[in-house]
Amino acid sequence: MGRLSLVWRIFAVNAAVFALGAVVLAASPATVSFPIVLAEALVLALGLTAILLVNLILVRRSLAPLRRLMELMRRVDLLRPGERLAVAGPAEVQDLGAVFGEMLDRLERERRESGRATLARVEDERKRVAQELHDEFGQSLTGVMLMLSRAASHAPGELRDELLEAREATRAALDDVRRIARQLRPEALDDLGLAPALSAFLSS
């Protein structure tokens, strides 16, 4: 039975049950008359019930490898990649387990690729925002600082002090913008690459 396919296992089980029923019926003194009487109908019903129960038990045993495979499939967690099933049983069950393993490989590969693509999009957006903060907003603040310095050089005393304070506040805002841009996308990441940038970050 271990070398038979699932179809032939079930066929063999059914054939054995029906053959056993035929042998028992042939060897028993029971007869069926026409029209059938109640006692004979009861004997037939009990015999059929016994045959069906034996058939059910044997078919369940034949399908046990498939049931075990289903239980193994339910236990697989995609959050723990690399987990595979050790499948035993008929050739069909082993083939089904192999197909399920191939599906897991494909899902894990697609999950990795999707994660990389999402990370790349996030990094591109962070780089774009950092670039805009550094170039556009930073240059605008630098221009404001120059304008305040020029205005302060020609302004009277009290107004000059206020303009210088405004310039220092603008300088602080510019420093904050540059700090945020560096946090969004460290320059070392573009200049050196990921591994050297991490080493420089950890050593600092």
NUMI-924873 format. One record per residue (C-alpha): y, z, x; residue in one letter. Coordinates in steps of 0.1 Angstrom, whole numbers, plus 5000, padded with zeros to 4 digits. Layout:
BEGIN
YZXA...
END
This chain:
BEGIN
500050005000M502450075029G502349715039R502849575004L506249454991S507849654962L506849384936V503149394947W503149774948R504249794912I501849514902F498949694920A499850024903V499949854868N496749664875A494949984886A496050174855V495049904831F491749854850A491050224848L491850224811G489549934805A486750114824V487250434804V487350234771L484150044780A482350354791A483350574762S481450574729P484750514710A484850214687T487450054666V486649934631S488549714607F490449844589P491150114615I490650474604V492950764612L490650924638A490350594657E494150544655A494650894670L492250814698V494050484706L497450654705A496250934729L494650684752G497750464753L499950774759T497750874788A497850524803I501650514800L502050854816L499850774845V501650444849N505050614849L503950864876I502550594898L505550364894V507950654902R505950714934R506150344943S509950344938L510450674957A511650494989P514350314969L515350654954R515550804988R517750515000L520150564971M520450934980E521150845016L523850595005M525550864984R525751085015R527550835037V531150915043D533550635055L535750905071L532950965096R532450615111P529250525129G526950715105E523950495096R520850535075L517350565088A515450375061V511650375057A509550215030G508749855018P510349555034A512849515005E514049875009V514449835047Q516349505041D518549675016L519249955041G520149695067A522549515043V524149845035F524549915072G526249575077E528549645048M529549975064L530249795097D532449545079R534349825060L534850025091E536149725110R538449635082E539649995080R540449995118R542249655116E544249765085S545250085104G546349895134R548349645113A550049935094T550850115126L552249785141A554449735110R555750095112V556450065149E558249735144D560449885117E561150195139R562149955167K564449755144R566150065131V566550215165A567949885178Q570449865150E571550235155L571950185192H573649845192D575549815160E576350165150F576650285186G579050005195Q581150075164S581450445174L582350345209T585050115196G586350405174V586450625205M588450375225L590950325196M591350705194L591950735231S594550455230R596250605200A596250955216A597850825248S600950715227H600950995202A603251305202P601851635213G600251795181E599051455168L597651375203R595551695202D594151605168E593351255180L591551385210L589551625188E588651325166A587551135197R585351425208E583851445174A583151075175T581551115209R579251385195A578351155167A577550875192L575351115212D573551205179D573050835171V571650765205R569351075203R567950955169I567450605183A565550745213R563350955190Q562650655167L561750435196R561750575232P563050315257E560250395280A557750265254L559249915257D559949935295D556750095307L554150065279G552250325260L550250505287A553050545313P555450645285A553050915274L552651035310S556451045314A556851225281F554151485290L555551545325S559151595312S
END
